[in-house]
Amino acid sequence: MLHKNIKDLEWLLFFYSAPAKPVKNRMKIWRRLSRAGALHLKGAVYILPYNDENYELCQWLASEIASMGGAGDFVKVEKIETIKNKEIIELFNQQRMQDYSNIKKGLEELERKINSIKKGGIRDDDKGLREQLKKYSKGFEEIHKIDFFSSKTGIDLKKKVKAAEVEVKKFTGFKPKKAELPLPVKNVKDYQGRVWVTRKRPFVDRMSSAWLIKGFIDKKAVFRFIDEDEVGKIEMGAAAFDIKGGEFTHIGDMCTFEVLVNAFNLKDKALKKIAEIVHEIDIKDGKYENSDERGIEDILVGIRKTIKNDLEALEKGMTVFEMLYASKT
């Protein structure tokens, strides 16, 4: 979105003559301009507010049209003599209002479903409500990126999206469930210089938990791997994690990483974000919606496929979470 004074606005006028055939080439150009939020001014002339991204788009589009056998060009202007800036902005806002219309209808439908549930009506499955919300939220964000002048429709719709998120959380599994067992309460001072034992073939919960232990709990931690049936034979003073019967493992719907964060009362917003990612990769219950989840999982799968031993896998996984933490702080 742009936040310039109207007097300081500059415009990009893009005009082209597309190749007559095939028709799909003309449609391709039109879709590119439409997705970028361009306003059809007249004939084959389109207008965009000037910024670096739109300028680069016009460069690439002109080159692409030339490769198809057509001709495209653009100019930057401070004003258009036959139409005022306020009028142009209003035309952009009207176009965004049309773009938002399907999102608005969908959110209203979702709102009616939730109101019906409140009144005792038949309840859809939680997954269905979440998927609808995700669809409309994503659609809103895509249009919001090209809502250059913060249209009133966009501002009002953003409030509706936020309200829908709150309501859907009330009626689905977004709320954290109560743990089936009491969470352990631990002091970092009591866990220094320990041997930390976990299962072989480490993956997301063990990798992230080891990174958390080394970085926030026990900087001198040493890690060792065992089979699950060996947990009762570990040496005195060792701490077992992410293993059945271990001191720190899944509780209720919480993964080991979440249990450790809560047990040691680690207050860090970045850790909370990472906990959501780890939870979704490890448990996959749809409790959190996180765009980072898939990419991180792919990297960890790659580590698992290429490492020589468990310690190497753990260390490489810990490096991934160190980089992820840096990106969140």
Salt bridges, closest charged atoms under 4 A:
GLU64 OE2 - LYS28 NZ 3.09
GLU64 OE1 - ARG32 NH1 2.41
GLU81 OE2 - LYS79 NZ 3.93
ASP99 OD2 - ARG96 NE 2.89
GLU109 OE2 - LYS113 NZ 3.89
ASP124 OD2 - LYS113 NZ 3.49
ASP126 OD1 - ARG123 NH2 2.68
GLU142 OE2 - LYS145 NZ 3.36
ASP156 OD2 - LYS152 NZ 2.77
GLU167 OE1 - LYS118 NZ 3.07
GLU167 OE2 - LYS170 NZ 3.47
ASP205 OD2 - HIS250 NE2 3.05
ASP227 OD1 - LYS200 NZ 3.47
GLU235 OE1 - ARG224 NH2 2.48
ASP242 OD2 - ARG199 NH2 2.96
ASP242 OD2 - ARG206 NE 3.18
ASP242 OD1 - HIS250 NE2 3.67
GLU247 OE2 - LYS186 NZ 3.17
ASP253 OD2 - LYS287 NZ 3.17
GLU258 OE1 - HIS279 ND1 2.78
GLU276 OE2 - LYS272 NZ 3.16
ASP282 OD2 - HIS250 NE2 3.08
ASP285 OD1 - HIS279 NE2 2.94
GLU289 OE1 - LYS134 NZ 3.67
ASP292 OD2 - LYS328 NZ 2.37
GLU297 OE2 - LYS284 NZ 3.02
ASP298 OD1 - ARG294 NE 3.34
GLU312 OE2 - LYS316 NZ 3.25
